[in-house]
Amino acid sequence: MWSFSNIADSIHQWLNETFHPSVAVIFEMIIAGICVISLFAVLGLVLVLMERKVSAWIQIRMGPNRVGPKGMFQSVADTMKLLVKEGMTPSGADKFLFNLAPFIALVVAMLLMAPLAFAKNFQMWNVNIGVLYISAISSVSVISILIAGWSSNNKYSLMGAMRSGAQIVSYELSAGLSILSVVVLAGSLNLNTIIQSQADGWWIFKGHIPVIISFIIFIIAVTAETNRAPFDLAEAESELTAGFHTEYSGMKFALFFLAEYVNVFIVCAIGATLFFGGWMPFHIGHWQSFNHVMDFIPSSLWFFGKTFFLIFVIMWFRWTFPRLRIDQLLNLEWKYLLPISLFNILLVTAMAIAGWYF
Amino acid sequence: MYRQTEIISDDSESPSPGGFGEAGDLIINVGPQHPATHGVLHLVITLNGETIKKVEPHLGYIHRSIEKMCESLTYRQFIYVTSRMDYLSAHINNHACALCVEKGLQLEIPHRAQVVRVLLDELTRIASHELWWGALAMDVGAFTPFFHAFRERETINDIMEETCGARLTMNYFVPGGLMADIHPNFQKRVKEFISLYKLKIKEYDELITGNIIFQNRMKNVGYLSAEDAISYGCSGPTARGSGLSCDIRKLYPYEVYDKISFNEVIENGGDSFARYMVRIKEMNESIKIIEQLIDNIPEGDFQAKTKVVLKLPKGEFYSRVETARGELGVFIVSEGGTTPYRIKFRSPGFSNLSALDHMARGSKLGDLIAMMGTLDLVIPDIDR
């Protein structure tokens, strides 16, 4: 069967035959880097278009339909516009930090791509602490927002950044705890091992109620962590005009925009990996023939299908719900989500010890 | 380059809006260019963290001196200018002016014109509340309702376009009745709209009214007691949300409002949610009024016989109507000529805005935006 791993293996073999192994490694790194950047760009374009189409569908509109067939190239045209637009730096801004912030956002989003398993045997970095790595690196994104808000020398930006700081720091806790429940069940921090442990059924089905609870908490927490509505207080268009990126324009703004969408993709990919088996096809216990039929659907399709379903859910939130107030937002986390997830992790641990899962 | 102007406050003790407040205070300008002010309103907000300490509205960015302009326009002409005041209820503005001139001329207008005026007033009220509903949802962060509201509003605008020839500034009511007769399709189209509206209003409740986030954002926020509502001169849904009975249609009925049955919607909550519910229920009451009248439009003239040049007798004339935002008063001082000597509009938005500072103190910045939404401010109505 056609698979990413075959292509990767043949490239690896050819490089090693042609060049010295150490040179081959450098070439492989460059190829991987180009892959990440192009995947990044393509994801940005696809997700922006998807958001506009989904919102248009929810809002009984047409959405973009002029550039290319069914408006397919609208986001390409938008990118071209942003590329040639002047990226202004306000005179009162801290110039170094102001220009640094969008790149931090971008780099963080890129780093998070490394341990994701896009298909069977297709992973950039098979690290044994994958889950820990993801939760550690994703915390860095708040720094870019804080820097952007502070260095803009704009009161709206500063308020947006402060809100975002409070929000991301709080919601990371319940996001981490809900991820941990799957780690407890799978017994590993390695994303590959977690996917393999779902070969006879995804955790959302195997772990029944406690895992469903932690999945719901996860999806709420990551919506907050990526600053998406109904938790978009950092941007809060009607309150803070554009929040932390009020002063950004041109490509610097586009980098924030891109990082936001790629972050959405990454958190949904993590959700799909932990709760829906990543690239693992839909398997039911020992139904060998059924599982075999499911295996015929390529693993990359399974991964992207699940991820895009979760992205759709998050977009659905955004275009349906009103925004929370800052104190309600923090109350929701500290008074409801955190105690529930703390109790839930105990429940999952008891379940894992007693073996009360399928 | 622009010159920075220093704003000097009369009260030297309190911090001036251009200067600095107490230590730790943040003074920010919301507007005149801001997505939440729905126009060119300028609020200078003193914040402590996220908590509001003071709100100072600065007016005048869209002041077109309509009152002064009216002094040099004849009694037939000045009505056209008033469509530009509260552009969301242009019919009702025209209505107030027409009523005032008719009072001065002691003109009896045909029954057909009276009924059509009430019908169009109520359609305008629904259209205005639809837009308010969408804009309020946008203020609290939900974008989708705006498009749903516009779907229904468009049908009303289509009806208006057919009958009046315009979609926003209609200028259809003239002293003595209507400018032209209604379109033959009018009754059919209005009935179509009523059935569409009854189908879609359920969506409104599902999308926003019943939403837990929305209710939390609205309840116990922006409290305005009945006493404060009186002292700030609030009117319309803003005052009725505080439990005040102030519907001009009930208290001082004009046209055929005393002959039809409808309820004055009063909520006793006094918070943002009460004001929200008043407007939602008012739309249903308006539908009730339209249903009673749409099949009973009497035959006859659409305009009373008037002289070509209108001259009001010497004296002072006042008329008031209930617009979608509250009480609109028109005061004309006549010296007996063809143009008013002095004209004054008592606009609902101006008085309602004055309560904002009182309501907003102590609440969060996000709530201020939601409160402004529930006041239903139309900036050209405030500035005139």
Interface residues (C-beta under 8 A of the other chain):
Chain A: S55 I58 Q59 I60 R61 K155 Y156 M159 R163 A229 P230 D232 L233 A236 E237 S238 E239 T241 W319 T320 F321 P322 R323 L324 R325 I326 D327 Q328
Chain B: L26 I28 H34 P35 A36 E50 A137 M138 D139 V140 G141 A142 F143 T144 F146 F147 H148 R151 L207 I208 N211 I213 F214 N216 R217 K364 L365 G366 D367 I369
